[in-house]
Amino acid sequence: MKIVIVGAGRIAWHLGKRLKSKGLPVAQVISRTTSHAKSLAEVLHAEWSDAPSEIIPDAEWVILAVKDDAIEEVATAFSPFVQDALVTHTSGGTAGAVLGRHFNRFGVFYPLQSFSLEHTPVWSKIPFCVDAAHQEDVLQLKRIAKTIGNLVYQVTDEQRALLHVAAVFANNFANRCFAIAEKILDEKDLPFELLHPLMEETLAKALQDSPERMQTGPAMRGDTDTLKRHLALLDHHPEWQEIYKILSKDINPEMGITNLS
Ligand SMILES: NC(=O)c1ccc[n+]([C@@H]2O[C@H](COP(=O)([O-])OP(=O)(O)OC[C@H]3O[C@@H](n4cnc5c(N)ncnc54)[C@H](OP(=O)(O)O)[C@@H]3O)[C@@H](O)[C@H]2O)c1
């Protein structure tokens, strides 16, 4: 299968290397920044270019691994040069239908994990959410996802849009809360490691049972005095006070938290 990756960021690097290691080598890397396209292509032993017009004519699968806001623009740039290939993007938050305006065979190949260049992904634990306009392409994408990973789901545009919102809560917001906790400790010269066992326990319990049932803390118990003390301690960080109040109210709507100061 002749695979072309468009983009040379985190997903392109990880996906390109994984495809190659599983016997699905990338034939060409195209990215707008020449040096980025070249660096990744060297690692993948692939051709490279910075121009959509130079896409190999026999491309069979084109993976648009560019930032969400650029997908439409990149699709527009490639559409005159792609006839028969299946074109997918890798975005959780972008409808596959966006590609339908430009290509006959289109779909989504979304690996639901947070990728960074420094960490090697554990592919067997990454859910691949795939979808395509044509059933034979869905099957093809499922086969590829099974080859490079283990967990494969067919997820519609509508489902994936909400899945992405849920992922922002589970990953981005949870991580932001960890970061705020780290800063709070740092202000009193306490090491973040103090919270590691608690963080591990929180995740272990949330994975074992419903997080809704696992909820503990002053808001859950209705400990108003403790809550007031916490808010007072956050006086110099009004934005964290707001987050504290919103989350506490969501945990225990009965408490009348908006009246606390
Ligand atoms: N990283 C993750 O954790 C993750 C997880 C799942 C899905 N995704 C999805 O994968 C896609 C790529 O994400 P990423 O993390 O790999 O991003 P990234 O590391 O920031 O790389 C973004 C890529 O987009 C290209 N790009 C940006 N603006 C462009 C434009 N206007 N025209 C053409 N190319 C442009 C850049 O090209 P140059 O390098 O050539 O400048 C770069 O290669 C996104 O749709 C994202 O939602 C990411």
PDBQT file of the ligand as one rigid body, heavy atoms in Angstrom, charges set to zero:
ROOT
HETATM    1  N1  LIG A 301      -0.652  14.999  19.507  1.00  0.00    +0.000 N 
HETATM    2  C1  LIG A 301      -1.682  14.317  19.975  1.00  0.00    +0.000 C 
HETATM    3  O1  LIG A 301      -1.702  13.953  21.151  1.00  0.00    +0.000 OA
HETATM    4  C2  LIG A 301      -2.826  13.920  19.060  1.00  0.00    +0.000 A 
HETATM    5  C3  LIG A 301      -3.611  12.826  19.409  1.00  0.00    +0.000 A 
HETATM    6  C4  LIG A 301      -4.634  12.418  18.565  1.00  0.00    +0.000 A 
HETATM    7  C5  LIG A 301      -4.887  13.132  17.396  1.00  0.00    +0.000 A 
HETATM    8  N2  LIG A 301      -4.115  14.235  17.102  1.00  0.00    +0.000 N 
HETATM    9  C6  LIG A 301      -4.433  14.978  15.861  1.00  0.00    +0.000 C 
HETATM   10  O2  LIG A 301      -3.380  14.814  14.914  1.00  0.00    +0.000 OA
HETATM   11  C7  LIG A 301      -3.243  16.005  14.118  1.00  0.00    +0.000 C 
HETATM   12  C8  LIG A 301      -1.812  16.491  14.202  1.00  0.00    +0.000 C 
HETATM   13  O3  LIG A 301      -1.520  16.775  15.553  1.00  0.00    +0.000 OA
HETATM   14  P1  LIG A 301      -0.001  16.825  16.060  1.00  0.00    +0.000 P 
HETATM   15  O4  LIG A 301      -0.048  16.699  17.542  1.00  0.00    +0.000 OA
HETATM   16  O5  LIG A 301       0.859  15.917  15.272  1.00  0.00    +0.000 OA
HETATM   17  O6  LIG A 301       0.356  18.335  15.705  1.00  0.00    +0.000 OA
HETATM   18  P2  LIG A 301       1.773  19.039  15.722  1.00  0.00    +0.000 P 
HETATM   19  O7  LIG A 301       2.809  18.178  16.339  1.00  0.00    +0.000 OA
HETATM   20  O8  LIG A 301       1.550  20.405  16.265  1.00  0.00    +0.000 OA
HETATM   21  O9  LIG A 301       2.106  19.160  14.162  1.00  0.00    +0.000 OA
HETATM   22  C9  LIG A 301       1.231  19.927  13.377  1.00  0.00    +0.000 C 
HETATM   23  C10 LIG A 301       1.557  19.708  11.919  1.00  0.00    +0.000 C 
HETATM   24  O10 LIG A 301       0.621  20.483  11.184  1.00  0.00    +0.000 OA
HETATM   25  C11 LIG A 301       1.303  21.175  10.159  1.00  0.00    +0.000 C 
HETATM   26  N3  LIG A 301       0.602  22.442   9.942  1.00  0.00    +0.000 N 
HETATM   27  C12 LIG A 301       0.226  23.344  10.873  1.00  0.00    +0.000 A 
HETATM   28  N4  LIG A 301      -0.410  24.374  10.290  1.00  0.00    +0.000 NA
HETATM   29  C13 LIG A 301      -0.439  24.126   8.961  1.00  0.00    +0.000 A 
HETATM   30  C14 LIG A 301      -0.951  24.815   7.831  1.00  0.00    +0.000 A 
HETATM   31  N5  LIG A 301      -1.584  25.993   7.950  1.00  0.00    +0.000 N 
HETATM   32  N6  LIG A 301      -0.788  24.234   6.622  1.00  0.00    +0.000 NA
HETATM   33  C15 LIG A 301      -0.161  23.056   6.491  1.00  0.00    +0.000 A 
HETATM   34  N7  LIG A 301       0.346  22.350   7.522  1.00  0.00    +0.000 NA
HETATM   35  C16 LIG A 301       0.210  22.880   8.736  1.00  0.00    +0.000 A 
HETATM   36  C17 LIG A 301       2.707  21.378  10.649  1.00  0.00    +0.000 C 
HETATM   37  O11 LIG A 301       3.539  21.383   9.528  1.00  0.00    +0.000 OA
HETATM   38  P3  LIG A 301       5.099  21.795   9.563  1.00  0.00    +0.000 P 
HETATM   39  O12 LIG A 301       5.732  20.948  10.630  1.00  0.00    +0.000 OA
HETATM   40  O13 LIG A 301       5.594  21.416   8.207  1.00  0.00    +0.000 OA
HETATM   41  O14 LIG A 301       5.158  23.224   9.861  1.00  0.00    +0.000 OA
HETATM   42  C18 LIG A 301       2.943  20.162  11.543  1.00  0.00    +0.000 C 
HETATM   43  O15 LIG A 301       3.584  19.154  10.851  1.00  0.00    +0.000 OA
HETATM   44  C19 LIG A 301      -4.289  16.989  14.662  1.00  0.00    +0.000 C 
HETATM   45  O16 LIG A 301      -5.455  16.894  13.875  1.00  0.00    +0.000 OA
HETATM   46  C20 LIG A 301      -4.567  16.477  16.072  1.00  0.00    +0.000 C 
HETATM   47  O17 LIG A 301      -5.870  16.794  16.527  1.00  0.00    +0.000 OA
HETATM   48  C21 LIG A 301      -3.096  14.638  17.889  1.00  0.00    +0.000 A 
ENDROOT
TORSDOF 0
